[in-house]
Amino acid sequence: MSVQPLETERLVLTPLSLELLAALSDRPAAERLLGARIPDGFPDAELGGFLPLYERALRADPSHLGYGPWLAVLRAEGVLVANAGFVGKPNEDGSIELGYGTESDRRNRGYASEAAAALVAWGLEQPGVEKVVSRCDPGNAASIRVLEKAGLRRCGESDGMLAWELASRRD
């Protein structure tokens, strides 16, 4: 299955393929495949913990490509600045869960918001997707701003986290 990169004003978003995933253990190989410099410390602990689950899902079903992490490269500098993506294919209710992260020295520049907005739009165009959902800590003002800028609306609270969603506008 082929999922094309997405381009925003400043970023190129590339879905994390099996080939790129395997190359992450060899930074120069991963940088060649991505066409960008990858900062030290990538992936962080949260994304790193998710990658084995994503790899298993992608190996079992290649149509998971696009419903996992995407890498956001700042076009002007050719460097990975953020990641965003989904925690899997649509659930029974047609929802996909959005997550994101920004490299620590690149925060507060709008990269996560730009990446999240592009992926929300992409996600809502996919067959079987009825809504994009997300969760964040109530004290994480930066994450709240990302979700607001991506068009999600707060819809409640669950397990001490704020719940967010944006439903498809399909007729």
C-alpha positions as CSV (number, residue, x, y, z in Angstrom):
1,M,0.0,0.0,0.0
2,S,1.2,3.5,-0.8
3,V,0.4,6.6,1.2
4,Q,1.8,9.8,-0.3
5,P,3.6,12.4,1.9
6,L,1.6,15.4,2.8
7,E,2.9,19.0,2.4
8,T,1.9,22.0,4.5
9,E,3.2,25.5,4.4
10,R,6.5,24.6,6.1
11,L,6.4,20.8,6.6
12,V,6.6,17.6,4.6
13,L,4.8,14.8,6.5
14,T,5.9,11.2,5.7
15,P,4.1,8.1,7.0
16,L,6.4,5.8,8.9
17,S,6.8,2.8,6.6
18,L,8.3,-0.6,7.5
19,E,11.4,0.3,5.6
20,L,11.9,3.6,7.4
21,L,11.0,2.0,10.8
22,A,13.7,-0.6,10.3
23,A,16.2,2.1,9.4
24,L,15.7,4.0,12.6
25,S,18.3,1.8,14.3
26,D,20.8,3.1,11.7
27,R,20.6,6.9,11.8
28,P,22.5,7.5,8.5
29,A,20.3,5.0,6.7
30,A,17.1,6.5,8.2
31,E,18.3,10.0,7.3
32,R,18.9,8.9,3.7
33,L,15.5,7.4,3.4
34,L,13.7,10.4,5.0
35,G,15.8,12.9,3.1
36,A,16.4,14.8,6.3
37,R,18.5,15.1,9.4
38,I,17.1,13.2,12.5
39,P,17.9,14.8,15.8
40,D,19.6,12.9,18.6
41,G,17.2,11.4,21.0
42,F,14.6,10.5,18.4
43,P,12.3,8.8,19.0
44,D,11.4,9.9,22.5
45,A,10.2,7.4,25.1
46,E,6.5,7.8,24.3
47,L,6.8,7.2,20.5
48,G,9.6,4.6,21.0
49,G,7.2,2.6,23.2
50,F,4.5,2.7,20.5
51,L,6.7,1.7,17.6
52,P,6.9,-2.1,18.3
53,L,3.1,-2.2,18.4
54,Y,2.8,-0.2,15.2
55,E,5.4,-2.4,13.5
56,R,3.5,-5.6,14.4
57,A,0.2,-4.1,13.1
58,L,1.9,-2.9,9.9
59,R,3.5,-6.3,9.3
60,A,0.2,-8.0,9.8
61,D,-1.8,-5.6,7.7
62,P,0.0,-3.2,5.3
63,S,-3.2,-1.0,5.1
64,H,-2.2,0.3,8.6
65,L,0.3,2.6,6.8
66,G,-1.0,6.2,7.4
67,Y,-2.8,5.1,10.5
68,G,0.4,5.3,12.6
69,P,3.1,7.8,13.1
70,W,4.1,10.4,10.4
71,L,7.4,12.3,10.5
72,A,7.3,16.0,10.1
73,V,10.3,17.5,8.3
74,L,10.9,21.3,8.2
75,R,11.4,21.8,4.5
76,A,13.6,24.9,4.9
77,E,16.1,23.2,7.1
78,G,15.8,19.5,6.1
79,V,15.4,18.4,9.7
80,L,12.8,16.3,11.5
81,V,11.0,18.6,13.9
82,A,7.9,16.7,15.0
83,N,5.9,13.6,14.7
84,A,2.1,13.2,14.6
85,G,-0.2,10.4,13.6
86,F,-2.8,8.0,14.7
87,V,-3.0,5.1,17.1
88,G,-4.4,2.7,14.5
89,K,-7.1,2.2,12.0
90,P,-10.7,3.3,12.6
91,N,-12.5,1.8,15.6
92,E,-16.0,0.3,15.4
93,D,-17.5,3.9,15.8
94,G,-15.3,5.2,12.9
95,S,-12.9,7.1,15.2
96,I,-9.2,7.4,14.9
97,E,-7.1,8.7,17.7
98,L,-4.6,11.5,17.1
99,G,-1.3,11.9,18.9
100,Y,1.7,14.2,18.3
101,G,5.0,15.4,19.7
102,T,7.6,18.0,18.9
103,E,11.4,17.7,19.3
104,S,12.2,19.6,22.5
105,D,14.3,22.3,20.9
106,R,11.6,23.0,18.3
107,R,8.6,23.5,20.6
108,N,6.3,26.6,20.5
109,R,6.8,27.2,16.8
110,G,3.5,25.8,15.6
111,Y,5.0,22.6,14.0
112,A,2.8,20.2,16.0
113,S,-0.3,22.3,15.2
114,E,0.5,22.4,11.5
115,A,1.2,18.6,11.3
116,A,-1.9,17.8,13.4
117,A,-4.2,19.9,11.2
118,A,-2.9,18.3,8.0
119,L,-3.4,14.8,9.5
120,V,-6.8,15.6,10.8
121,A,-7.9,16.7,7.3
122,W,-6.2,13.6,5.8
123,G,-7.8,11.3,8.3
124,L,-11.3,12.6,7.8
125,E,-11.0,11.9,4.1
126,Q,-10.3,8.2,4.6
127,P,-13.0,5.6,4.1
128,G,-14.6,4.4,7.3
129,V,-13.4,7.4,9.3
130,E,-16.2,9.3,11.0
131,K,-14.2,11.4,13.5
132,V,-10.8,12.2,14.9
133,V,-10.4,12.0,18.7
134,S,-7.6,12.8,21.0
135,R,-6.8,13.2,24.7
136,C,-4.5,15.5,26.6
137,D,-3.6,16.4,30.2
138,P,-5.7,19.4,31.4
139,G,-2.6,21.2,32.5
140,N,-0.8,20.9,29.2
141,A,-1.6,24.3,27.6
142,A,0.5,23.7,24.6
143,S,-1.3,20.5,23.7
144,I,-4.6,22.1,24.2
145,R,-3.6,24.8,21.7
146,V,-2.5,22.2,19.2
147,L,-5.9,20.4,19.4
148,E,-7.8,23.7,19.1
149,K,-5.8,24.8,16.1
150,A,-6.3,21.4,14.5
151,G,-10.1,22.0,14.7
152,L,-10.9,19.5,17.5
153,R,-13.5,20.5,20.2
154,R,-13.4,19.5,23.8
155,C,-16.1,17.0,24.4
156,G,-15.5,15.8,28.0
157,E,-13.1,14.2,30.4
158,S,-12.0,10.7,30.9
159,D,-9.5,9.2,33.4
160,G,-8.3,12.7,34.3
161,M,-7.6,13.6,30.7
162,L,-9.5,16.1,28.5
163,A,-11.3,14.4,25.6
164,W,-11.4,16.0,22.1
165,E,-13.0,15.2,18.8
166,L,-13.8,16.5,15.3
167,A,-16.6,14.7,13.4
168,S,-16.6,14.3,9.6
169,R,-18.8,16.7,7.7
170,R,-19.9,14.0,5.2
171,D,-23.5,14.1,4.2
